[in-house]
Amino acid sequence: MRNRLFAIAAIAGAMAAPIAAQAQTTITTGVAGGGGTVVIGEHEGIIAEQRPAFREYIVRERVPNYTISESVVVGGLLPETGVTYYDVPQTFGVTPYRYTVVNGQTVLVEPRSRRIVQVVD
């Protein structure tokens, strides 16, 4: 009986693995002085084709630049105070993240944790 339950559990686990893999997206960013890869769930950041238009949008909106002493890298945390986060316009895709400009670089941030999920290069 135990062998049968173990076999059923193993088959169920094997069938669930591809579904779990589809629910994640890996984004790799190249950042001067750092960078990295971060898995950000089923939501993507700003896709490569939209990045030039997104950068133009940031310039047009005159988003202020915040200076911090730490490097701006994927996975880094932004300060708890002093940084303002903005909604990403729907024209660039629906995303749960916010954006801001830090040390001259536009970044997408997970608003609850203040963790950088993408440096928009």
matplotlib code that plots the C-alpha trace (Angstrom):
import matplotlib.pyplot as plt

x = [0.0, 2.8, 4.6, 1.4, 0.9, 4.6, 4.2, 1.1, 2.8, 5.9, 3.7, 1.7, 5.0, 6.4, 3.2, 3.2, 6.8, 6.3, 3.3, 5.4, 8.2, 5.8, 4.8, 8.3, 10.3, 14.0, 15.3, 19.0, 20.3, 23.7, 24.6, 27.9, 29.5, 27.1, 23.9, 22.5, 19.5, 16.3, 13.2, 10.3, 7.3, 4.9, 5.3, 7.9, 9.6, 9.9, 10.7, 13.7, 11.6, 9.9, 12.9, 13.8, 10.2, 10.1, 13.3, 11.8, 8.7, 10.9, 12.6, 9.3, 7.8, 10.9, 11.2, 13.6, 16.9, 17.6, 21.2, 22.1, 25.5, 24.9, 25.3, 22.1, 21.8, 19.0, 18.2, 19.4, 17.1, 16.2, 16.0, 12.8, 12.3, 13.3, 12.5, 9.2, 7.9, 5.6, 3.1, 4.3, 1.9, -0.2, 1.2, 4.3, 2.5, 0.6, 3.1, 2.9, 6.1, 6.7, 9.6, 11.9, 15.3, 18.3, 21.8, 20.8, 19.4, 15.7, 14.7, 11.6, 11.0, 8.7, 6.9, 6.4, 10.0, 11.6, 13.7, 15.0, 13.7, 15.0, 17.5, 16.0, 19.1]
y = [0.0, 2.4, 1.7, 2.5, 5.8, 6.7, 5.9, 8.1, 11.0, 10.7, 10.7, 13.7, 15.6, 14.8, 16.1, 19.3, 20.3, 21.6, 23.7, 25.3, 26.0, 27.9, 30.2, 31.8, 34.1, 34.7, 38.1, 38.7, 42.2, 43.6, 46.4, 48.2, 47.1, 44.4, 42.9, 39.5, 37.2, 37.3, 35.1, 37.4, 35.1, 35.1, 38.9, 40.3, 43.6, 46.0, 43.8, 44.7, 46.1, 48.6, 49.8, 52.8, 54.0, 53.6, 55.6, 58.3, 58.3, 58.7, 61.7, 63.3, 62.8, 64.4, 61.7, 62.9, 61.0, 59.7, 59.1, 56.3, 55.1, 51.5, 50.0, 49.7, 46.0, 43.5, 42.1, 45.2, 47.0, 50.7, 52.9, 52.8, 56.6, 59.3, 57.5, 57.9, 55.0, 55.5, 53.2, 51.7, 52.9, 50.1, 50.7, 49.0, 46.0, 45.2, 44.7, 44.6, 46.6, 50.3, 52.3, 55.1, 56.5, 55.8, 56.8, 57.8, 54.3, 53.5, 50.5, 48.4, 47.7, 45.3, 47.9, 46.0, 44.8, 47.8, 45.1, 46.0, 43.4, 45.0, 47.7, 49.0, 49.5]
z = [0.0, 0.9, -2.4, -4.3, -2.5, -3.1, -6.8, -7.0, -5.2, -7.5, -10.6, -9.4, -8.6, -12.0, -13.7, -11.7, -12.4, -16.0, -14.7, -12.0, -14.5, -16.8, -14.0, -13.8, -16.0, -15.7, -16.6, -17.0, -17.0, -17.8, -15.4, -15.2, -11.9, -11.2, -12.6, -12.3, -12.8, -10.9, -11.1, -10.8, -11.1, -14.1, -14.6, -16.9, -16.7, -19.6, -22.6, -24.8, -27.7, -25.4, -23.4, -25.8, -25.6, -21.9, -21.4, -23.6, -21.4, -18.3, -19.8, -20.9, -17.4, -15.8, -13.2, -10.5, -10.0, -6.5, -5.4, -3.1, -1.9, -2.9, -6.4, -8.5, -9.1, -9.6, -6.1, -4.3, -1.8, -2.1, 1.0, 3.1, 2.8, 0.3, -3.0, -4.9, -6.9, -10.0, -11.7, -15.0, -17.8, -19.2, -22.7, -21.5, -20.2, -17.1, -14.2, -10.4, -10.2, -9.9, -11.4, -10.3, -11.3, -9.0, -9.6, -13.2, -13.9, -14.4, -12.3, -11.7, -8.1, -6.2, -4.1, -0.9, -0.5, -2.4, -4.1, -7.6, -10.1, -13.3, -14.4, -17.6, -19.8]

ax = plt.figure().add_subplot(projection="3d")
ax.plot(x, y, z, "-o")
ax.set_aspect("equal")
plt.show()
